[in-house]
Amino acid sequence: MNVLVFAPHPDDAAISCGGTIAKLAKKNSITIVYMTSGGSGSISVSEKKLAKLRKEEAKKAAKILGVKKTIFLGEPDGFLEFNRKTRQKVISLIRKEKPGLIFAPYENDRHSDHKTTAKLVLDSVWKASGPWHKAAGKKPWRTQSVLMYETWTPIQEPEHFEDISKLISKKARAINCFKSQIKDINYAEAAKGLNRFRGIMSGLGDFCECFEVKES
């Protein structure tokens, strides 16, 4: 099965669902789509320099998780828009990659780029499945499942859980590839804490990632 993971910023895939990605990568083809450059993630490094650095960090993290294909759309960090251009990009990707499963951010996440990515994905999944938007690809594609992950804002009513207990160390290594970001915030420990909470409260494992399920 082909799996598409839409990440608003270069580190979001590893932080939010890195364990699940590593789990699925053993038997499936995973592609991570990075919506923005991540160039605004520092006040001490120029946007151009940071965007280049974060791209390399993302590639290293993806490799650790077992992901062989990465796509960088290069939209402006912090200013991702829901417009004709971005919608067409996402519809085209879905029709081209033909995913059976898509991951996207929780639509109630507090970060605007996360909210916009969620809106883009949910809108595009529907549009990609119908006989519309010829410019985005001539053959419609219906994705079977869409799972929304948590990053900045915990999901209020999670519906799907993945036990990542055996992969939590690999997930931490992937997150720690983002040296430009973890110097300010210890994302690996934050993710580990949330995953531990989800594991204990669900009773499904020592560490779990959880998701909201959306109908495609």
C-alpha positions as CSV (number, residue, x, y, z in Angstrom):
1,M,0.0,0.0,0.0
2,N,1.1,3.5,-0.7
3,V,1.0,5.9,2.3
4,L,1.1,9.7,2.1
5,V,2.1,11.7,5.2
6,F,1.4,15.5,4.9
7,A,3.7,17.4,7.3
8,P,3.2,21.2,7.7
9,H,6.9,21.6,8.7
10,P,10.0,19.4,8.3
11,D,9.9,18.0,11.8
12,D,6.2,17.4,12.2
13,A,6.0,13.9,10.7
14,A,8.6,12.5,13.1
15,I,7.2,14.3,16.2
16,S,3.6,13.4,15.6
17,C,3.5,9.9,14.0
18,G,7.2,8.9,13.6
19,G,6.5,5.5,15.4
20,T,3.6,4.7,13.1
21,I,5.5,5.7,10.0
22,A,8.4,3.4,11.0
23,K,5.9,0.6,11.7
24,L,4.2,1.0,8.3
25,A,7.4,1.4,6.4
26,K,8.3,-2.2,7.0
27,K,5.6,-3.4,4.6
28,N,4.4,-0.3,2.8
29,S,5.7,2.5,0.6
30,I,5.7,5.8,2.5
31,T,6.0,9.2,1.1
32,I,6.3,12.3,3.3
33,V,5.1,15.6,1.8
34,Y,6.6,18.7,3.6
35,M,4.2,21.6,3.0
36,T,6.5,24.5,4.0
37,S,10.2,25.1,4.1
38,G,10.4,25.6,7.8
39,G,12.6,28.6,7.2
40,S,10.9,30.8,9.8
41,G,11.8,28.4,12.7
42,S,14.6,30.6,14.1
43,I,15.3,34.3,14.8
44,S,19.0,33.8,14.7
45,V,19.4,32.1,11.3
46,S,18.4,33.5,7.9
47,E,15.2,32.0,6.3
48,K,17.1,30.7,3.3
49,K,19.9,29.1,5.3
50,L,17.5,27.5,7.8
51,A,15.2,26.1,5.0
52,K,18.2,24.4,3.4
53,L,19.3,23.0,6.8
54,R,15.9,21.8,7.8
55,K,15.5,20.0,4.4
56,E,18.6,18.0,5.1
57,E,17.4,17.3,8.7
58,A,14.1,16.0,7.3
59,K,15.9,13.7,4.9
60,K,18.0,12.2,7.7
61,A,14.9,11.7,9.9
62,A,13.0,10.1,7.1
63,K,15.8,7.7,6.4
64,I,15.8,6.6,10.1
65,L,12.1,5.9,9.9
66,G,12.5,3.8,6.8
67,V,11.0,6.4,4.4
68,K,12.5,6.4,0.9
69,K,10.6,9.2,-0.7
70,T,10.2,12.8,0.4
71,I,8.6,15.7,-1.4
72,F,9.2,19.4,-0.5
73,L,6.5,21.8,-1.7
74,G,8.4,24.9,-0.3
75,E,5.4,26.9,0.7
76,P,6.2,29.9,3.1
77,D,6.6,28.8,6.7
78,G,3.9,30.3,8.9
79,F,1.9,31.6,5.9
80,L,0.5,28.4,4.3
81,E,-2.6,29.3,2.4
82,F,-5.7,27.4,1.3
83,N,-5.9,28.6,-2.2
84,R,-6.2,27.4,-5.8
85,K,-2.4,26.7,-6.2
86,T,-2.0,24.7,-3.0
87,R,-5.2,22.8,-3.5
88,Q,-4.2,21.8,-7.0
89,K,-0.8,20.7,-5.7
90,V,-2.3,18.4,-3.1
91,I,-5.0,17.0,-5.5
92,S,-2.2,16.3,-8.0
93,L,-0.1,14.5,-5.5
94,I,-3.0,12.3,-4.3
95,R,-3.8,11.3,-7.9
96,K,-0.2,10.7,-8.7
97,E,0.8,8.7,-5.6
98,K,-2.5,6.8,-5.3
99,P,-2.3,6.4,-1.5
100,G,-4.5,3.9,0.3
101,L,-3.9,5.8,3.6
102,I,-3.1,9.5,4.3
103,F,-1.9,11.1,7.5
104,A,-2.5,14.8,8.1
105,P,-2.6,17.1,11.2
106,Y,-5.5,17.3,13.6
107,E,-7.7,20.0,12.2
108,N,-8.1,21.7,15.6
109,D,-4.4,22.1,16.2
110,R,-3.5,25.5,17.4
111,H,-0.8,26.2,14.7
112,S,-2.2,27.9,11.6
113,D,-0.1,25.9,9.2
114,H,-1.3,22.7,10.7
115,K,-5.0,23.8,10.4
116,T,-4.4,24.8,6.8
117,T,-2.7,21.5,6.0
118,A,-5.6,19.6,7.5
119,K,-8.1,21.7,5.5
120,L,-6.1,21.2,2.3
121,V,-5.9,17.5,2.7
122,L,-9.5,16.8,3.6
123,D,-10.7,19.0,0.7
124,S,-8.3,17.5,-1.8
125,V,-9.0,13.9,-0.8
126,W,-12.6,14.5,-1.8
127,K,-11.8,16.4,-5.0
128,A,-9.2,13.9,-6.1
129,S,-11.8,11.2,-6.0
130,G,-14.2,12.8,-8.4
131,P,-14.4,13.6,-12.1
132,W,-13.2,17.2,-11.6
133,H,-10.1,19.3,-11.9
134,K,-8.5,17.9,-15.0
135,A,-5.4,20.1,-14.6
136,A,-4.6,18.2,-11.4
137,G,-4.6,14.8,-13.1
138,K,-6.9,13.0,-15.5
139,K,-7.5,9.9,-13.4
140,P,-9.5,10.2,-10.1
141,W,-8.2,8.4,-7.0
142,R,-10.2,7.5,-3.9
143,T,-8.1,7.2,-0.7
144,Q,-9.4,4.5,1.6
145,S,-8.5,6.1,5.0
146,V,-7.4,9.4,6.4
147,L,-5.9,9.6,9.9
148,M,-5.4,12.9,11.6
149,Y,-2.4,13.1,14.1
150,E,-1.7,15.3,17.1
151,T,1.3,17.6,17.5
152,W,0.8,20.9,19.3
153,T,-2.7,20.2,20.4
154,P,-3.8,16.8,21.8
155,I,-6.8,15.2,20.0
156,Q,-9.9,15.5,22.2
157,E,-11.5,12.2,21.2
158,P,-8.9,9.8,19.6
159,E,-10.4,6.9,17.7
160,H,-7.4,4.9,16.5
161,F,-4.2,3.9,18.5
162,E,-0.9,2.5,17.4
163,D,1.4,0.7,19.8
164,I,4.9,2.1,19.1
165,S,6.6,0.8,22.2
166,K,9.2,-1.1,20.2
167,L,9.8,2.0,18.0
168,I,10.0,4.8,20.6
169,S,13.8,4.9,20.5
170,K,13.8,5.1,16.7
171,K,11.2,7.9,16.8
172,A,13.4,9.8,19.3
173,R,16.4,9.4,17.0
174,A,14.5,10.8,14.1
175,I,13.2,13.8,16.1
176,N,16.7,14.5,17.3
177,C,17.9,14.9,13.7
178,F,16.3,18.3,13.8
179,K,19.1,20.0,15.7
180,S,18.1,23.4,14.5
181,Q,14.8,23.0,16.4
182,I,15.6,20.9,19.5
183,K,18.1,23.4,20.8
184,D,15.2,25.5,21.8
185,I,12.5,22.9,22.6
186,N,13.0,19.3,23.6
187,Y,10.5,17.9,21.1
188,A,11.7,14.3,21.6
189,E,10.9,14.3,25.3
190,A,7.6,16.1,24.7
191,A,6.5,13.5,22.1
192,K,7.7,10.7,24.4
193,G,5.7,12.0,27.3
194,L,2.5,12.3,25.2
195,N,3.0,8.8,23.7
196,R,3.5,7.4,27.2
197,F,0.3,9.1,28.4
198,R,-1.6,7.7,25.4
199,G,-0.2,4.2,26.0
200,I,-1.1,4.1,29.7
201,M,-4.6,5.6,29.2
202,S,-5.5,3.4,26.3
203,G,-4.0,0.3,27.9
204,L,-2.7,-0.7,24.5
205,G,1.0,-0.4,25.0
206,D,3.8,1.4,26.9
207,F,3.9,4.1,24.2
208,C,1.1,4.8,21.7
209,E,0.3,7.4,19.0
210,C,-3.3,8.2,18.5
211,F,-5.4,9.5,15.6
212,E,-8.7,10.9,14.7
213,V,-10.3,8.9,11.8
214,K,-11.9,10.8,8.9
215,E,-14.1,9.3,6.2
216,S,-12.6,9.7,2.7
